Every structure is written in structure tokens, then in C-alpha cells.
Amino acid sequence: MARYDRTIPPGGEGKITLKVKTKAYQGNVHKTARVSTNDPKHAQMTIGLKGKVWVPIRVSPQVVHLRGVEGEPIDRLVALEAQKKDPLEVKVASVSIPDKIDVVVKEVEKGRKFQVKVKNKVDTAAMYNGSVKLSTSYPEKPEMTIRVSANIRPVLEVRPKVLNFGRMTRKRLDQLRKGGFGVRPVTVVLNRGEGLHIDKVEVEKSLFKATTKDIRPGRVAQVLVEPVFENLKQGKNQDHLKIYTNQKSRPVVDVNVTFDIL
């Protein structure tokens, strides 16, 4: 936030006041602001503000990101360090998603340093968000909240899950068709292991045709989907792809395909 004198008389002085909200900050802080003026020699200037935000308990990181592949152990550590001379005590007060994560507090250095271990409990692909509340013995910070976000990917992943060619008039479609319009990729990724192979692709209604292409052999492949223009009708065209792979964990991947003709 900034407050400033909009007009400064010749030979006079003006003031610019910068204000930084320090909530969620800790340690060194550096913020800048760009100043624009009607002085041709100093049309733009940059001013800065530096400071150090003191907190009774230093936390690193302040947000836990659980990232990994289903079936593998996924956890993260949060370090807490007391910034006061008084001994610190930390306990778990509550967990908003106890069915998805385990939380354990370990004292690393008595009264000074702690580790909070956040571990994923979900054994399938999932995305979720939640928080962990900690209670402390410091009156300045009796409660702390650590936010948690997770993205647990499947062993075999397909992107996108729905392939949408959009909406288009028949006239516009005919114009684009002459320029080779129409190919859209579906990417199949093996997030753990090697040896991915697409055995075949089936199209349910023959509104689209599909060909396969290796991007990173054994790890990443693409299914290139192209409309069969003569089979498309006015209105919503919906078809269904079945992608057969050599992976026992997910031998068939389904993808819906849509194309609206106005």
C-alpha cells in the first residue's frame, strides 16, 4: 500500500509512504514500488523498502505440498524454531482431514526446535486440501496453522480426461478443414516404471479417428485424435475412446471426445 503527494511545486518536496502488511511474513522482507512522474528526466523511478519481520516461532515451509505417485510413501517435514529465550512446547491441536493425512510432532532440540511430519494416507490418485492446527506455549502465538495441499498422481495418467474440440459453425469448420485443421493430442504418461506401450485405440462411433505416437519411448505416448468431418452432424457430437495399454494397473483408459457444430 502507498500514500503519496500527487503534486509537488517547483523546488518543493513530496512524500511517499509505503506500508507493508507483515502477516504471513517472517525474516527479511524487500518490497519495491515504481513511481511515475511528468518529469522527462525522471519519468520513472523505483523505490524500495527493506525490513525484518520478527516472529516468535520460525516456520519452514509455511505450506506443505504433498506431491507424488499413488502407492509410494509421500511425506514432508516442517521445521519449527523458537525465536524467544523461553522454552517452546508444540502439540497437534487438530487436523482438518484426518482421513487423508497423519501428523506427528517431534522435538529435535529440547524447547527450541521441532519437526512436524505430514504424511499422505490416501493409497489412490487424489487431489485434496486441508490444514493442521498446532498449539504452542507462547502467548504471542498460542495457535499456528499449516496449510496442506496434495496432488497424488496415478501410476498411469491421461491428459486431458475429456477432449473438447470446442464449438464451431459448419461454414467455419469447412474453411479450417482445408488447412488441415483438426488434430488434438491425448497424452498418456507412465509416472512410475518403464515400458509403456499402447496396444490399440478403439473409437466407439467413428466420429473421430486416432493414431498413436511415442514421445518418450516407454514413458510418454500420445493419441492423436482427428475429426472425421463427413460423419459429424449439426449439434453436439460425442464419441468415446478406449486406449488399451500393456500396464496391468490400468489396462484400459477411457477418454470422452466432444465437438459442437453450430
C-alpha positions as CSV (number, residue, x, y, z in Angstrom):
1,M,0.0,0.0,0.0
2,A,1.2,3.5,-0.8
3,R,0.3,7.1,0.1
4,Y,1.9,10.0,-1.7
5,D,1.7,13.7,-2.6
6,R,0.3,13.9,-6.1
7,T,1.6,17.4,-6.8
8,I,5.0,18.9,-5.8
9,P,5.6,22.6,-6.5
10,P,8.9,23.6,-8.2
11,G,11.7,23.4,-5.7
12,G,9.4,21.7,-3.2
13,E,9.3,18.3,-1.6
14,G,6.8,15.5,-1.6
15,K,6.4,12.4,0.5
16,I,5.7,8.8,-0.5
17,T,4.8,6.4,2.3
18,L,4.9,2.7,1.7
19,K,3.1,0.3,4.0
20,V,3.7,-3.5,4.1
21,K,1.2,-5.9,5.8
22,T,3.5,-8.3,7.5
23,K,1.0,-11.1,8.1
24,A,2.4,-14.5,6.9
25,Y,5.9,-12.9,6.5
26,Q,9.0,-13.9,8.5
27,G,12.6,-12.8,8.3
28,N,13.9,-10.4,5.7
29,V,11.4,-8.6,3.6
30,H,12.1,-6.5,0.5
31,K,9.4,-4.7,-1.4
32,T,9.6,-2.2,-4.3
33,A,7.3,0.4,-5.9
34,R,7.5,2.1,-9.3
35,V,7.0,5.8,-9.3
36,S,5.8,7.6,-12.5
37,T,6.2,11.4,-12.9
38,N,5.8,14.1,-15.5
39,D,9.5,15.0,-15.2
40,P,11.0,14.0,-18.6
41,K,14.4,13.3,-16.9
42,H,12.9,11.1,-14.3
43,A,9.8,9.7,-15.9
44,Q,10.0,6.5,-13.8
45,M,11.8,5.7,-10.6
46,T,11.9,2.6,-8.3
47,I,11.9,2.9,-4.6
48,G,12.3,0.1,-2.1
49,L,11.5,-0.8,1.5
50,K,13.6,-3.4,3.4
51,G,12.9,-4.8,6.9
52,K,13.0,-7.8,9.1
53,V,9.8,-9.3,10.5
54,W,10.3,-10.9,13.9
55,V,8.2,-13.9,14.7
56,P,8.2,-15.9,18.0
57,I,8.3,-19.1,16.0
58,R,10.0,-19.5,12.6
59,V,8.3,-22.0,10.3
60,S,9.7,-23.5,7.1
61,P,8.0,-24.2,4.9
62,Q,4.7,-22.4,5.7
63,V,2.7,-24.6,3.3
64,V,3.1,-28.3,2.8
65,H,2.8,-29.6,-0.7
66,L,2.4,-33.4,-1.0
67,R,3.4,-34.5,-4.5
68,G,4.0,-38.0,-5.7
69,V,2.6,-41.1,-7.3
70,E,-0.1,-43.4,-5.8
71,G,1.3,-46.4,-4.0
72,E,4.6,-44.7,-2.9
73,P,5.3,-43.1,0.5
74,I,4.7,-39.4,0.4
75,D,5.5,-37.1,3.3
76,R,7.0,-33.7,4.1
77,L,8.7,-32.1,7.1
78,V,8.0,-28.7,8.5
79,A,10.7,-27.2,10.8
80,L,9.8,-25.0,13.7
81,E,12.3,-23.0,15.6
82,A,11.8,-20.9,18.7
83,Q,12.9,-17.2,18.4
84,K,12.4,-16.4,22.1
85,K,14.6,-17.4,25.0
86,D,11.7,-19.1,26.7
87,P,11.4,-22.9,26.1
88,L,8.8,-23.8,23.5
89,E,6.2,-26.6,23.6
90,V,4.3,-27.7,20.5
91,K,1.4,-30.1,20.1
92,V,-1.1,-31.1,17.4
93,A,-4.4,-29.3,18.2
94,S,-6.5,-30.6,15.2
95,V,-6.3,-31.9,11.7
96,S,-9.0,-30.9,9.2
97,I,-8.5,-34.0,7.0
98,P,-7.6,-36.9,9.4
99,D,-8.7,-39.5,6.9
100,K,-6.1,-38.2,4.4
101,I,-3.0,-37.3,6.4
102,D,-1.1,-38.3,9.5
103,V,0.6,-35.6,11.5
104,V,3.4,-36.3,14.1
105,V,5.3,-33.6,16.1
106,K,8.9,-34.5,17.1
107,E,11.1,-32.4,19.4
108,V,14.6,-32.2,17.8
109,E,16.2,-29.8,20.3
110,K,14.6,-29.5,23.7
111,G,12.4,-26.4,23.9
112,R,14.0,-24.9,20.8
113,K,13.5,-27.0,17.6
114,F,10.7,-29.2,16.3
115,Q,9.7,-31.2,13.2
116,V,6.2,-31.7,12.1
117,K,5.9,-34.7,9.7
118,V,2.8,-34.6,7.4
119,K,2.3,-38.0,5.7
120,N,-0.2,-38.9,3.0
121,K,-2.6,-41.7,3.9
122,V,-4.5,-42.0,0.6
123,D,-3.5,-45.0,-1.4
124,T,-5.1,-43.9,-4.7
125,A,-4.7,-40.9,-7.0
126,A,-6.3,-37.9,-5.4
127,M,-6.2,-34.1,-5.0
128,Y,-7.1,-32.5,-1.7
129,N,-6.5,-29.5,0.6
130,G,-6.6,-29.1,4.3
131,S,-4.9,-27.7,7.4
132,V,-3.1,-28.7,10.6
133,K,-3.5,-26.6,13.7
134,L,-0.8,-26.6,16.3
135,S,-1.0,-25.3,19.9
136,T,2.1,-23.7,21.4
137,S,3.2,-22.5,24.8
138,Y,4.0,-19.0,23.5
139,P,1.3,-16.4,24.4
140,E,2.2,-14.3,21.3
141,K,1.4,-17.3,19.1
142,P,-0.8,-19.8,21.0
143,E,-2.0,-21.4,17.8
144,M,-0.4,-22.0,14.4
145,T,-2.0,-23.2,11.1
146,I,-0.1,-25.1,8.5
147,R,-1.9,-25.4,5.1
148,V,-1.6,-28.7,3.2
149,S,-2.3,-29.4,-0.5
150,A,-1.8,-32.7,-2.2
151,N,-1.6,-34.0,-5.8
152,I,-1.2,-37.7,-5.8
153,R,-1.0,-38.8,-9.4
154,P,-1.9,-42.2,-10.8
155,V,0.7,-44.6,-12.0
156,L,-0.7,-44.3,-15.5
157,E,-2.1,-40.8,-16.2
158,V,-4.1,-39.5,-19.2
159,R,-4.4,-35.8,-20.1
160,P,-6.9,-34.5,-20.8
161,K,-9.6,-36.8,-19.4
162,V,-12.1,-35.1,-21.7
163,L,-11.1,-33.9,-25.2
164,N,-13.2,-30.9,-26.3
165,F,-12.8,-29.6,-29.8
166,G,-15.0,-26.6,-28.9
167,R,-17.9,-25.0,-30.8
168,M,-17.8,-24.0,-34.4
169,T,-20.1,-23.2,-37.3
170,R,-20.2,-25.6,-40.2
171,K,-19.0,-22.8,-42.6
172,R,-16.0,-22.0,-40.4
173,L,-15.3,-25.7,-40.0
174,D,-15.2,-26.2,-43.8
175,Q,-12.8,-23.3,-44.1
176,L,-10.4,-24.6,-41.4
177,R,-10.7,-28.2,-42.8
178,K,-8.9,-27.1,-46.0
179,G,-5.9,-26.0,-43.9
180,G,-5.5,-29.3,-42.1
181,F,-7.4,-28.3,-39.0
182,G,-8.4,-31.0,-36.5
183,V,-5.7,-32.9,-34.8
184,R,-5.7,-32.8,-31.0
185,P,-3.5,-34.9,-28.7
186,V,-4.3,-37.1,-25.7
187,T,-1.1,-37.7,-23.7
188,V,-0.6,-40.9,-21.8
189,V,2.1,-40.8,-19.1
190,L,3.6,-43.6,-17.1
191,N,4.6,-41.9,-13.8
192,R,6.5,-44.8,-12.3
193,G,8.4,-47.6,-14.1
194,E,9.3,-48.1,-17.7
195,G,7.9,-50.0,-20.8
196,L,4.7,-48.2,-21.6
197,H,3.1,-49.3,-24.8
198,I,-0.3,-48.5,-26.3
199,D,-1.6,-51.7,-27.8
200,K,-4.6,-50.3,-29.6
201,V,-7.2,-47.5,-29.6
202,E,-10.9,-48.0,-30.2
203,V,-13.3,-45.3,-31.3
204,E,-16.9,-46.1,-30.4
205,K,-18.9,-44.2,-33.0
206,S,-16.4,-43.4,-35.8
207,L,-16.9,-39.7,-35.4
208,F,-13.1,-39.4,-34.9
209,K,-10.1,-41.3,-35.9
210,A,-7.0,-41.9,-33.7
211,T,-3.3,-42.7,-34.3
212,T,-0.6,-43.3,-31.7
213,K,2.8,-41.7,-31.4
214,D,5.7,-42.3,-28.9
215,I,7.0,-39.1,-27.3
216,R,9.4,-40.6,-24.8
217,P,9.5,-44.4,-25.6
218,G,8.4,-46.4,-22.6
219,R,7.2,-43.4,-20.6
220,V,5.1,-41.0,-22.6
221,A,2.9,-41.6,-25.6
222,Q,0.2,-39.6,-27.5
223,V,-3.0,-40.5,-29.1
224,L,-3.6,-38.0,-32.0
225,V,-7.4,-37.5,-32.4
226,E,-8.8,-36.1,-35.6
227,P,-12.5,-35.5,-36.6
228,V,-14.0,-37.5,-39.4
229,F,-15.7,-34.5,-40.9
230,E,-18.2,-36.3,-43.1
231,N,-19.5,-38.1,-40.0
232,L,-20.1,-35.0,-37.9
233,K,-23.6,-33.7,-37.7
234,Q,-25.2,-30.5,-36.6
235,G,-25.3,-30.1,-32.9
236,K,-23.3,-31.9,-30.2
237,N,-21.1,-34.7,-31.5
238,Q,-19.9,-37.1,-28.7
239,D,-17.6,-40.1,-29.1
240,H,-15.7,-42.3,-26.8
241,L,-12.0,-43.5,-27.0
242,K,-10.8,-46.7,-25.3
243,I,-7.0,-46.7,-25.1
244,Y,-5.6,-50.2,-24.4
245,T,-2.1,-50.3,-22.7
246,N,0.2,-53.0,-21.5
247,Q,0.0,-51.8,-17.9
248,K,-1.7,-54.2,-15.5
249,S,-2.6,-51.4,-13.1
250,R,-4.7,-49.7,-15.7
251,P,-5.1,-51.7,-18.9
252,V,-7.8,-49.5,-20.4
253,V,-8.0,-45.7,-20.3
254,D,-11.3,-44.0,-21.3
255,V,-11.5,-40.5,-22.9
256,N,-14.7,-38.7,-23.9
257,V,-14.4,-36.6,-27.1
258,T,-16.9,-33.8,-28.0
259,F,-17.3,-31.3,-30.9
260,D,-20.3,-28.9,-31.2
261,I,-21.3,-27.9,-34.7
262,L,-23.5,-24.8,-34.7
